[in-house]
Amino acid sequence: MGYGEEYGSKKRGVQGQIRGIGLEGEKDVKEAQAWIDANGHAYRFMVRNARRLHRKGYVSANYLVNMVRNELHVKVKNGWSPALARIMENDFPDLKGAFRMYKSQSDGFV
């Protein structure tokens, strides 16, 4: 049983959000996208590993963030994990459903 099932985390939101009003989730998505643009090699590394891990089960975005830090020595904020997972799902249809996602302030901004 995962953390979400154990402690009753709320399911992921699917409603779109109003952009441009300065919400933290929008800021996280913009910052994560800027990081992707500046670190394309690290993002591709995350995508490759997400695909590999998805064949074995669900993928942890936080684990991917730590892989980038430990193996590529690229800085990335922990707080971007939810945004990065949502961006990856949006960019790569084969990763749709690969991440076990719960409610996040990033919901609706990707």
TITORMAR-421306 format. One record per atom (N, C-alpha, C, O): residue number from 1; residue in three letters; chain; atom name; x, y, z. Coordinates in nm, 3 decimals. Each point is the difference from the previous one (the first is absolute). Example, Ala and Ser with C-alpha at 12.3 -4.5 7.8 and 13.67 -1.06 7.14 Angstrom:
2
num  residuo  cadena  atomo  u  v  w
1  ALA  A  N  1.319  -0.569  0.780
1  ALA  A  CA  -0.089  0.119  0.000
1  ALA  A  C  0.090  0.120  0.000
1  ALA  A  O  0.104  -0.002  0.066
2  SER  A  N  -0.139  0.107  -0.138
2  SER  A  CA  0.082  0.119  0.006
2  SER  A  C  -0.077  0.109  0.073
2  SER  A  O  0.051  0.111  0.017
***
This chain:
110
num  residuo  cadena  atomo  u  v  w
1  MET  A  N  0.084  -0.117  0.000
1  MET  A  CA  -0.084  0.117  0.000
1  MET  A  C  0.089  0.124  0.000
1  MET  A  O  0.096  0.009  0.077
2  GLY  A  N  -0.128  0.085  -0.162
2  GLY  A  CA  0.079  0.122  -0.010
2  GLY  A  C  -0.041  0.103  0.103
2  GLY  A  O  -0.100  -0.016  0.070
3  TYR  A  N  0.179  0.121  -0.061
3  TYR  A  CA  -0.024  0.107  0.096
3  TYR  A  C  -0.138  0.061  -0.018
3  TYR  A  O  -0.070  0.026  0.098
4  GLY  A  N  0.030  -0.004  -0.224
4  GLY  A  CA  -0.129  0.062  -0.028
4  GLY  A  C  -0.117  -0.082  0.050
4  GLY  A  O  -0.096  0.054  0.055
5  GLU  A  N  0.104  -0.185  -0.076
5  GLU  A  CA  -0.109  -0.086  0.046
5  GLU  A  C  0.001  -0.009  0.152
5  GLU  A  O  -0.106  -0.003  0.064
6  GLU  A  N  0.225  -0.001  -0.007
6  GLU  A  CA  0.014  -0.015  0.145
6  GLU  A  C  -0.053  0.122  0.075
6  GLU  A  O  -0.070  -0.014  0.101
7  TYR  A  N  0.102  0.133  -0.150
7  TYR  A  CA  -0.033  0.121  0.074
7  TYR  A  C  -0.110  0.083  -0.065
7  TYR  A  O  -0.026  0.113  0.043
8  GLY  A  N  -0.039  -0.166  -0.145
8  GLY  A  CA  -0.118  0.064  -0.056
8  GLY  A  C  0.026  0.128  -0.076
8  GLY  A  O  -0.080  0.094  0.009
9  SER  A  N  0.190  -0.086  -0.085
9  SER  A  CA  0.025  0.118  -0.082
9  SER  A  C  -0.111  0.015  -0.102
9  SER  A  O  -0.055  -0.099  -0.048
10  LYS  A  N  0.022  0.222  0.015
10  LYS  A  CA  -0.107  0.026  -0.094
10  LYS  A  C  0.045  -0.032  -0.141
10  LYS  A  O  0.116  0.019  -0.036
11  LYS  A  N  -0.211  -0.069  -0.044
11  LYS  A  CA  0.028  -0.033  -0.140
11  LYS  A  C  0.033  0.126  -0.079
11  LYS  A  O  -0.039  0.111  0.037
12  ARG  A  N  0.112  -0.131  -0.144
12  ARG  A  CA  0.043  0.106  -0.088
12  ARG  A  C  -0.118  0.077  -0.056
12  ARG  A  O  -0.101  -0.059  -0.038
13  GLY  A  N  0.115  0.192  0.031
13  GLY  A  CA  -0.103  0.084  -0.058
13  GLY  A  C  0.012  0.004  -0.151
13  GLY  A  O  0.111  -0.006  -0.054
14  VAL  A  N  -0.223  0.016  -0.015
14  VAL  A  CA  0.002  0.004  -0.147
14  VAL  A  C  -0.054  0.131  -0.055
14  VAL  A  O  0.000  0.021  -0.121
15  GLN  A  N  -0.046  0.064  0.208
15  GLN  A  CA  -0.057  0.128  -0.044
15  GLN  A  C  0.111  0.096  -0.041
15  GLN  A  O  0.102  0.010  0.068
16  GLY  A  N  -0.123  0.061  -0.179
16  GLY  A  CA  0.095  0.101  -0.043
16  GLY  A  C  0.003  0.116  0.096
16  GLY  A  O  -0.096  0.024  0.073
17  GLN  A  N  0.206  0.049  -0.073
17  GLN  A  CA  0.016  0.114  0.089
17  GLN  A  C  0.009  0.129  -0.080
17  GLN  A  O  0.033  -0.001  -0.119
18  ILE  A  N  -0.061  0.110  0.183
18  ILE  A  CA  0.013  0.132  -0.064
18  ILE  A  C  0.147  0.040  0.007
18  ILE  A  O  0.058  0.010  0.108
19  ARG  A  N  0.001  0.013  -0.224
19  ARG  A  CA  0.141  0.035  -0.004
19  ARG  A  C  0.018  0.150  0.022
19  ARG  A  O  -0.088  0.081  -0.027
20  GLY  A  N  0.206  -0.047  0.078
20  GLY  A  CA  0.038  0.139  0.010
20  GLY  A  C  -0.042  0.071  0.127
20  GLY  A  O  0.011  0.123  0.008
21  ILE  A  N  -0.061  -0.196  0.091
21  ILE  A  CA  -0.039  0.068  0.123
21  ILE  A  C  0.099  -0.026  0.114
21  ILE  A  O  -0.028  0.032  0.116
22  GLY  A  N  0.142  -0.089  -0.150
22  GLY  A  CA  0.109  -0.012  0.097
22  GLY  A  C  -0.012  -0.113  0.100
22  GLY  A  O  0.051  0.012  0.112
23  LEU  A  N  -0.116  -0.121  -0.146
23  LEU  A  CA  -0.010  -0.113  0.090
23  LEU  A  C  0.131  -0.079  0.003
23  LEU  A  O  0.073  -0.004  -0.099
24  GLU  A  N  -0.044  -0.057  0.212
24  GLU  A  CA  0.125  -0.075  0.017
24  GLU  A  C  0.014  -0.114  -0.100
24  GLU  A  O  0.110  -0.025  -0.050
25  GLY  A  N  -0.219  -0.043  0.020
25  GLY  A  CA  0.005  -0.111  -0.095
25  GLY  A  C  0.041  0.047  -0.138
25  GLY  A  O  0.077  -0.068  -0.069
26  GLU  A  N  -0.128  0.182  0.028
26  GLU  A  CA  0.038  0.056  -0.130
26  GLU  A  C  0.148  0.036  -0.001
26  GLU  A  O  0.070  -0.024  -0.098
27  LYS  A  N  -0.023  0.080  0.208
27  LYS  A  CA  0.142  0.036  0.012
27  LYS  A  C  0.087  -0.126  -0.010
27  LYS  A  O  0.102  0.000  -0.069
28  ASP  A  N  -0.142  -0.107  0.138
28  ASP  A  CA  0.076  -0.126  -0.005
28  ASP  A  C  0.008  -0.055  -0.142
28  ASP  A  O  0.106  -0.043  -0.044
29  VAL  A  N  -0.218  0.045  -0.026
29  VAL  A  CA  -0.002  -0.052  -0.137
29  VAL  A  C  0.090  0.084  -0.090
29  VAL  A  O  0.074  -0.054  -0.081
30  LYS  A  N  -0.081  0.186  0.094
30  LYS  A  CA  0.086  0.088  -0.081
30  LYS  A  C  0.147  -0.022  0.031
30  LYS  A  O  0.082  -0.006  -0.092
31  GLU  A  N  -0.049  -0.006  0.219
31  GLU  A  CA  0.139  -0.023  0.039
31  GLU  A  C  0.049  -0.137  -0.049
31  GLU  A  O  0.113  -0.013  -0.048
32  ALA  A  N  -0.198  -0.088  0.060
32  ALA  A  CA  0.037  -0.134  -0.047
32  ALA  A  C  0.020  0.000  -0.151
32  ALA  A  O  0.093  -0.063  -0.050
33  GLN  A  N  -0.178  0.134  -0.023
33  GLN  A  CA  0.014  0.009  -0.145
33  GLN  A  C  0.129  0.074  -0.038
33  GLN  A  O  0.067  -0.039  -0.095
34  ALA  A  N  -0.034  0.143  0.168
34  ALA  A  CA  0.126  0.073  -0.024
34  ALA  A  C  0.119  -0.091  0.028
34  ALA  A  O  0.100  0.005  -0.071
35  TRP  A  N  -0.110  -0.088  0.176
35  TRP  A  CA  0.107  -0.094  0.030
35  TRP  A  C  0.015  -0.101  -0.114
35  TRP  A  O  0.112  -0.033  -0.040
36  ILE  A  N  -0.225  -0.016  -0.012
36  ILE  A  CA  0.004  -0.094  -0.112
36  ILE  A  C  0.067  0.064  -0.121
36  ILE  A  O  0.084  -0.063  -0.065
37  ASP  A  N  -0.120  0.188  0.036
37  ASP  A  CA  0.059  0.069  -0.115
37  ASP  A  C  0.151  0.017  0.016
37  ASP  A  O  0.074  -0.008  -0.098
38  ALA  A  N  -0.029  0.031  0.221
38  ALA  A  CA  0.143  0.020  0.026
38  ALA  A  C  0.076  -0.131  0.018
38  ALA  A  O  0.122  -0.003  -0.016
39  ASN  A  N  -0.192  -0.104  0.048
39  ASN  A  CA  0.065  -0.129  0.030
39  ASN  A  C  -0.066  -0.113  -0.079
39  ASN  A  O  -0.043  -0.099  0.058
40  GLY  A  N  0.035  0.115  -0.188
40  GLY  A  CA  -0.065  -0.098  -0.085
40  GLY  A  C  0.057  -0.140  0.016
40  GLY  A  O  -0.075  -0.098  -0.002
41  HIS  A  N  0.206  0.088  0.018
41  HIS  A  CA  0.063  -0.132  0.016
41  HIS  A  C  -0.049  -0.068  0.127
41  HIS  A  O  -0.021  -0.121  0.001
42  ALA  A  N  0.003  0.196  0.107
42  ALA  A  CA  -0.046  -0.057  0.126
42  ALA  A  C  -0.148  -0.041  -0.011
42  ALA  A  O  -0.040  -0.104  0.053
43  TYR  A  N  -0.039  0.185  -0.123
43  TYR  A  CA  -0.141  -0.034  -0.020
43  TYR  A  C  -0.013  -0.127  -0.085
43  TYR  A  O  -0.080  -0.087  0.032
44  ARG  A  N  0.159  0.076  -0.138
44  ARG  A  CA  -0.003  -0.122  -0.083
44  ARG  A  C  0.042  -0.121  0.083
44  ARG  A  O  -0.056  -0.109  -0.017
45  PHE  A  N  0.153  0.126  0.106
45  PHE  A  CA  0.044  -0.106  0.091
45  PHE  A  C  -0.118  -0.043  0.089
45  PHE  A  O  -0.022  -0.119  0.021
46  MET  A  N  -0.053  0.217  0.030
46  MET  A  CA  -0.116  -0.031  0.084
46  MET  A  C  -0.105  -0.077  -0.079
46  MET  A  O  -0.058  -0.097  0.049
47  VAL  A  N  0.034  0.140  -0.172
47  VAL  A  CA  -0.102  -0.066  -0.084
47  VAL  A  C  0.042  -0.144  -0.030
47  VAL  A  O  -0.082  -0.091  0.010
48  ARG  A  N  0.209  0.071  -0.047
48  ARG  A  CA  0.048  -0.136  -0.028
48  ARG  A  C  -0.019  -0.090  0.122
48  ARG  A  O  -0.046  -0.114  -0.013
49  ASN  A  N  0.081  0.165  0.129
49  ASN  A  CA  -0.013  -0.081  0.121
49  ASN  A  C  -0.145  -0.017  0.041
49  ASN  A  O  -0.036  -0.105  0.054
50  ALA  A  N  -0.047  0.203  -0.078
50  ALA  A  CA  -0.144  -0.015  0.028
50  ALA  A  C  -0.058  -0.112  -0.085
50  ALA  A  O  -0.078  -0.081  0.049
51  ARG  A  N  0.116  0.077  -0.175
51  ARG  A  CA  -0.049  -0.108  -0.089
51  ARG  A  C  0.048  -0.136  0.049
51  ARG  A  O  -0.077  -0.096  0.002
52  ARG  A  N  0.204  0.088  0.036
52  ARG  A  CA  0.056  -0.125  0.048
52  ARG  A  C  -0.071  -0.046  0.128
52  ARG  A  O  -0.038  -0.116  0.013
53  LEU  A  N  0.020  0.208  0.081
53  LEU  A  CA  -0.063  -0.034  0.126
53  LEU  A  C  -0.149  -0.030  -0.016
53  LEU  A  O  -0.055  -0.081  0.075
54  HIS  A  N  -0.008  0.145  -0.172
54  HIS  A  CA  -0.143  -0.022  -0.023
54  HIS  A  C  -0.028  -0.144  -0.042
54  HIS  A  O  -0.108  -0.053  0.027
55  ARG  A  N  0.203  -0.010  -0.094
55  ARG  A  CA  -0.017  -0.140  -0.038
55  ARG  A  C  -0.010  -0.091  0.122
55  ARG  A  O  -0.054  -0.110  -0.007
56  LYS  A  N  0.109  0.157  0.121
56  LYS  A  CA  -0.001  -0.079  0.123
56  LYS  A  C  -0.115  0.038  0.094
56  LYS  A  O  -0.028  -0.072  0.095
57  GLY  A  N  -0.037  0.185  -0.123
57  GLY  A  CA  -0.108  0.047  0.088
57  GLY  A  C  -0.008  0.152  -0.008
57  GLY  A  O  0.040  0.060  -0.100
58  TYR  A  N  -0.093  0.000  0.205
58  TYR  A  CA  -0.013  0.145  -0.003
58  TYR  A  C  0.136  0.067  0.024
58  TYR  A  O  0.092  -0.062  0.053
59  VAL  A  N  -0.082  0.188  -0.092
59  VAL  A  CA  0.125  0.074  0.006
59  VAL  A  C  -0.011  0.109  0.107
59  VAL  A  O  -0.105  0.065  0.012
60  SER  A  N  0.210  -0.045  0.063
60  SER  A  CA  0.007  0.108  0.098
60  SER  A  C  0.077  0.117  -0.061
60  SER  A  O  0.118  -0.014  -0.033
61  ALA  A  N  -0.185  0.128  0.019
61  ALA  A  CA  0.068  0.118  -0.053
61  ALA  A  C  0.111  0.045  0.093
61  ALA  A  O  0.103  0.050  -0.045
62  ASN  A  N  -0.123  -0.067  0.173
62  ASN  A  CA  0.103  0.037  0.097
62  ASN  A  C  0.126  -0.086  -0.018
62  ASN  A  O  0.112  0.048  0.013
63  TYR  A  N  -0.133  -0.176  -0.043
63  TYR  A  CA  0.113  -0.089  -0.027
63  TYR  A  C  0.077  0.047  -0.124
63  TYR  A  O  0.123  -0.001  -0.001
64  LEU  A  N  -0.196  0.042  -0.102
64  LEU  A  CA  0.065  0.050  -0.121
64  LEU  A  C  0.081  0.126  0.028
64  LEU  A  O  0.111  0.016  -0.052
65  VAL  A  N  -0.165  0.072  0.134
65  VAL  A  CA  0.072  0.123  0.038
65  VAL  A  C  0.130  -0.037  0.070
65  VAL  A  O  0.105  0.058  -0.028
66  ASN  A  N  -0.112  -0.155  0.119
66  ASN  A  CA  0.121  -0.041  0.071
66  ASN  A  C  0.099  -0.071  -0.092
66  ASN  A  O  0.121  0.012  0.020
67  MET  A  N  -0.169  -0.084  -0.120
67  MET  A  CA  0.090  -0.062  -0.097
67  MET  A  C  0.078  0.107  -0.076
67  MET  A  O  0.120  -0.013  -0.022
68  VAL  A  N  -0.190  0.118  -0.019
68  VAL  A  CA  0.066  0.110  -0.073
68  VAL  A  C  0.107  0.064  0.088
68  VAL  A  O  0.110  0.029  -0.047
69  ARG  A  N  -0.143  -0.008  0.173
69  ARG  A  CA  0.098  0.059  0.092
69  ARG  A  C  0.122  -0.089  0.020
69  ARG  A  O  0.114  0.044  -0.011
70  ASN  A  N  -0.141  -0.171  0.039
70  ASN  A  CA  0.107  -0.092  0.036
70  ASN  A  C  0.084  -0.048  -0.118
70  ASN  A  O  0.121  -0.018  0.013
71  GLU  A  N  -0.184  -0.002  -0.128
71  GLU  A  CA  0.071  -0.057  -0.113
71  GLU  A  C  0.053  0.104  -0.097
71  GLU  A  O  0.105  -0.019  -0.060
72  LEU  A  N  -0.178  0.131  0.044
72  LEU  A  CA  0.043  0.103  -0.094
72  LEU  A  C  0.054  0.124  0.071
72  LEU  A  O  0.059  0.087  -0.064
73  HIS  A  N  -0.077  -0.080  0.195
73  HIS  A  CA  0.045  0.114  0.080
73  HIS  A  C  -0.060  0.131  -0.050
73  HIS  A  O  0.069  0.102  -0.012
74  VAL  A  N  -0.198  -0.107  -0.018
74  VAL  A  CA  -0.075  0.118  -0.044
74  VAL  A  C  -0.095  0.039  0.113
74  VAL  A  O  -0.068  -0.085  0.057
75  LYS  A  N  0.065  0.213  -0.025
75  LYS  A  CA  -0.087  0.049  0.106
75  LYS  A  C  -0.144  0.008  -0.049
75  LYS  A  O  -0.028  0.046  -0.110
76  VAL  A  N  -0.063  -0.093  0.196
76  VAL  A  CA  -0.143  0.006  -0.028
76  VAL  A  C  -0.074  0.001  0.133
76  VAL  A  O  0.034  -0.075  0.092
77  LYS  A  N  -0.136  0.160  -0.081
77  LYS  A  CA  -0.075  0.013  0.125
77  LYS  A  C  -0.095  -0.117  0.022
77  LYS  A  O  -0.065  -0.047  -0.094
78  ASN  A  N  0.057  -0.001  0.218
78  ASN  A  CA  -0.096  -0.105  0.037
78  ASN  A  C  -0.143  0.044  -0.030
78  ASN  A  O  -0.082  -0.081  -0.044
79  GLY  A  N  0.053  0.208  0.069
79  GLY  A  CA  -0.135  0.051  -0.016
79  GLY  A  C  -0.051  -0.004  -0.143
79  GLY  A  O  -0.120  0.015  -0.023
80  TRP  A  N  0.208  -0.036  -0.072
80  TRP  A  CA  -0.041  -0.009  -0.140
80  TRP  A  C  -0.042  -0.140  -0.041
80  TRP  A  O  -0.048  -0.019  -0.112
81  SER  A  N  0.064  -0.079  0.198
81  SER  A  CA  -0.033  -0.139  -0.035
81  SER  A  C  -0.142  -0.014  -0.053
81  SER  A  O  -0.018  -0.063  -0.105
82  PRO  A  N  -0.085  0.118  0.172
82  PRO  A  CA  -0.135  -0.013  -0.055
82  PRO  A  C  -0.014  0.066  -0.136
82  PRO  A  O  -0.064  -0.056  -0.090
83  ALA  A  N  0.122  0.173  0.073
83  ALA  A  CA  -0.008  0.071  -0.128
83  ALA  A  C  0.072  -0.079  -0.109
83  ALA  A  O  -0.050  -0.012  -0.111
84  LEU  A  N  0.168  -0.041  0.143
84  LEU  A  CA  0.075  -0.078  -0.100
84  LEU  A  C  -0.077  -0.124  -0.043
84  LEU  A  O  -0.001  -0.034  -0.118
85  ALA  A  N  -0.064  -0.034  0.212
85  ALA  A  CA  -0.079  -0.119  -0.034
85  ALA  A  C  -0.114  0.038  -0.094
85  ALA  A  O  -0.027  -0.071  -0.097
86  ARG  A  N  -0.039  0.181  0.125
86  ARG  A  CA  -0.113  0.044  -0.083
86  ARG  A  C  0.047  0.045  -0.138
86  ARG  A  O  -0.067  -0.024  -0.100
87  ILE  A  N  0.182  0.089  0.095
87  ILE  A  CA  0.057  0.042  -0.129
87  ILE  A  C  0.038  -0.123  -0.082
87  ILE  A  O  -0.027  -0.005  -0.120
88  MET  A  N  0.090  -0.093  0.184
88  MET  A  CA  0.039  -0.122  -0.073
88  MET  A  C  -0.122  -0.072  -0.055
88  MET  A  O  0.001  -0.044  -0.115
89  GLU  A  N  -0.105  0.032  0.195
89  GLU  A  CA  -0.123  -0.064  -0.049
89  GLU  A  C  -0.057  0.076  -0.119
89  GLU  A  O  -0.051  -0.061  -0.094
90  ASN  A  N  0.058  0.191  0.099
90  ASN  A  CA  -0.053  0.083  -0.108
90  ASN  A  C  0.086  -0.011  -0.127
90  ASN  A  O  -0.053  -0.006  -0.111
91  ASP  A  N  0.184  0.003  0.129
91  ASP  A  CA  0.093  -0.005  -0.114
91  ASP  A  C  0.008  -0.138  -0.064
91  ASP  A  O  0.023  -0.011  -0.121
92  PHE  A  N  -0.041  -0.093  0.199
92  PHE  A  CA  0.020  -0.136  -0.048
92  PHE  A  C  -0.123  -0.086  0.034
92  PHE  A  O  -0.012  -0.049  0.112
93  PRO  A  N  -0.078  0.030  -0.209
93  PRO  A  CA  -0.123  -0.076  0.026
93  PRO  A  C  0.025  -0.142  0.053
93  PRO  A  O  -0.085  -0.053  0.072
94  ASP  A  N  0.198  -0.008  -0.107
94  ASP  A  CA  0.028  -0.135  0.050
94  ASP  A  C  0.024  -0.001  0.152
94  ASP  A  O  -0.001  -0.107  0.061
95  LEU  A  N  0.024  0.224  -0.001
95  LEU  A  CA  0.019  0.008  0.145
95  LEU  A  C  -0.129  0.037  0.074
95  LEU  A  O  0.001  0.017  0.122
96  LYS  A  N  -0.111  -0.003  -0.196
96  LYS  A  CA  -0.128  0.032  0.063
96  LYS  A  C  -0.036  -0.113  0.097
96  LYS  A  O  -0.008  -0.116  -0.039
97  GLY  A  N  -0.013  0.152  0.163
97  GLY  A  CA  -0.033  -0.100  0.103
97  GLY  A  C  0.121  -0.067  0.062
97  GLY  A  O  -0.016  -0.086  0.087
98  ALA  A  N  0.136  0.124  -0.128
98  ALA  A  CA  0.121  -0.062  0.054
98  ALA  A  C  0.027  0.044  0.143
98  ALA  A  O  0.058  -0.074  0.079
99  PHE  A  N  -0.100  0.196  -0.046
99  PHE  A  CA  0.026  0.057  0.132
99  PHE  A  C  -0.124  -0.012  0.088
99  PHE  A  O  -0.111  0.025  -0.046
100  ARG  A  N  0.131  -0.063  0.170
100  ARG  A  CA  -0.109  -0.001  0.096
100  ARG  A  C  -0.006  0.142  0.057
100  ARG  A  O  0.085  0.042  0.078
101  MET  A  N  -0.190  0.031  -0.121
101  MET  A  CA  -0.008  0.141  0.037
101  MET  A  C  -0.116  0.027  0.092
101  MET  A  O  -0.108  -0.057  -0.013
102  TYR  A  N  0.133  0.146  0.105
102  TYR  A  CA  -0.102  0.047  0.092
102  TYR  A  C  -0.014  0.150  -0.017
102  TYR  A  O  0.072  0.062  -0.079
103  LYS  A  N  -0.163  -0.005  0.150
103  LYS  A  CA  -0.028  0.143  -0.011
103  LYS  A  C  0.128  0.081  0.018
103  LYS  A  O  0.079  -0.025  0.091
104  SER  A  N  -0.061  0.122  -0.181
104  SER  A  CA  0.119  0.084  0.003
104  SER  A  C  -0.038  0.140  -0.042
104  SER  A  O  -0.097  0.020  -0.072
105  GLN  A  N  0.173  0.077  0.117
105  GLN  A  CA  -0.026  0.137  -0.042
105  GLN  A  C  0.032  0.019  -0.148
105  GLN  A  O  -0.039  0.101  -0.058
106  SER  A  N  0.108  -0.196  -0.003
106  SER  A  CA  0.031  0.006  -0.144
106  SER  A  C  -0.115  -0.047  -0.088
106  SER  A  O  0.002  0.023  -0.121
107  ASP  A  N  -0.101  -0.086  0.180
107  ASP  A  CA  -0.113  -0.052  -0.079
107  ASP  A  C  -0.065  0.113  -0.080
107  ASP  A  O  -0.026  0.108  0.052
108  GLY  A  N  0.001  -0.137  -0.178
108  GLY  A  CA  -0.072  0.093  -0.086
108  GLY  A  C  0.084  0.105  -0.069
108  GLY  A  O  -0.055  0.080  -0.076
109  PHE  A  N  0.186  -0.078  0.099
109  PHE  A  CA  0.085  0.102  -0.063
109  PHE  A  C  0.084  -0.054  -0.114
109  PHE  A  O  0.066  0.078  -0.069
110  VAL  A  N  -0.068  -0.207  0.047
110  VAL  A  CA  0.080  -0.059  -0.109
110  VAL  A  C  -0.088  -0.014  -0.122
110  VAL  A  O  0.046  -0.047  -0.104
***
